């Protein structure tokens, strides 16, 4: 078993229906409310903001908090037998991020049979702009059906809340970078460290997952697709698979000046640059986009595929009728999960 026009772009990830799909259980822990960070603010990249509260909605706490750190418990063990969980479940987790200095949230899907000594592969799913960790619900419902049908191997799926950050390190002090002409505020902070160190570290410590490169996958939708490609191309030793699903990519323009204020940062972080210069041997890559994507990402996705191919990298590239929306991504879920966790591996 293996574990705007810029504004609308990434708004396409608003998750329809945040209720739990049939057949799944969500861990019934006590909840805590957080103050939502408004979508306003000013400042330049790295400029501190007075508002550093955790955005969000109510989230179930998987741990008791003591002196800013999480007490050690073992999530994922409820409703389990010696053979593992009797039914899949999705747990809501709140934990303290050292990189961001505040509480953050994630959802963790555990398939039927999870538990015992067997370590499953794990897929980290990054959400789009203006969305949140509930994007996982789309994946988990499909995963249940495909696992039950014997089409994919069971895996753990983790969806961290990454705010409007592109999953990048953009400043040591938390702040908002307001882009009024685009109607969006971007989150400044050490979000790459948050994902790569805090989220992944937490999951490795608290869940029965395969911690090797072969057992670690990362993917994302829209802005989250950019974040997944950025992280996997920058840290190819950590992941064996990456998926960019309608990834928010710019070869020029867009938020590139904010993400890459100088050439040194661009060469270290830009997935387009890394595709041509980084050794990505052993990294399996999946790219897709709808043919009617309203932000032109079908063009940049095809260009990235061509660039990777020119440099000898094998890519699973797909395109199909569809826009930059949940309808398109929902139609592709089986393809995504067959890439990450096929039964023939």
C-alpha positions, 0 to 999 in steps of 0.5 A: 500500500502506498501513502483580474485578472489575477484576482479571479484566478485563484478564487476558483477554488471555493469549495462547494459543500463543506460537509463531510461526504457520505461514508466518512467520519470527521473526528468530533473534537471540541472546536476553537474559533479563530479571528479571520484575517480581513482581506485588506491591508498594506505594506510591502513584502516583508513589512510587518502588519499589525494583524497576525491573527490566524484566519479561519473558521472553526477547527477541531483541535487534535491536541491540547496546547501547552506553552505554545507547543502541542502535547503528544497524542496519537491521532487516527486511532479512534474507531480502529481495530487491530485491522485498522479503521473500520471506515475512513475518517477526516480529522481536523487538526490545529497546531502551532507553526514555529515558522509562522509563530501562530496556530494553523489548521489542516485536515487529514484523511485516513483511509479505511484500514489505516492503523497498526504497523503498516505505514501508508504513503501521504499526499499533501494537497495545496488549496487555491487562493481564497480557499482553505483546507476543506479542499480535501473533501473533494479528494477524500470522497473520490479516494473512498470510492477508488480504494473500495473499487480496488483502483488505487492503493490506500493513502493518507491525504493532508490538506494544510491551510496555506492562506494566500501565500503561494507556499513561499517564504516572502518575509520573516514578519507576518503581514499582508501585501495589498494589491488593490487593483487586483482586489486581493491581499497576499500573505507575507511570511515563511510559508515554505518553511511552514509547509516543508518543516512544520506541516510535514514534520507534524504529520511524520510525528503523529501519523503512520505514514511512509517518511521516505521520498517514495512515500511522499507526494505533493499536489495542488490546485491553482495557487496550490498547484504553483506551491506544489511545483515550487516545493517539489522542484526546490526539494526534489529529494523529498518527494517522488511525485508532484501534481500541478492542477491548473497551476497558477504559473507566469513566465512573465508578469502576474505576481512575479515581482512580489514573489521574486524581488531579486534574481537570487530569489527567482533562481532559488524559488521559481518553478519555471527556472528550476524546471530548466536548471534543477536535477529532477531525476526520480521526480514523477510530474503530472500537469493538467489544465482545462482548455477553457481556463479563463486565466490563460494557465493552459498556455503556461502549463503547456509551456512548462511541460515543453520546458521540462520535456526539453530538459529530459524530464518525463511528464504526464501532461493532460488537458481536457475541456473545462474552465478554472473551476471545481467542475473541471477539477472534479472531473479529473479527480480519478486521473489525479488519484490514479497518478498518485497511488496506482495499484500497479506500483 
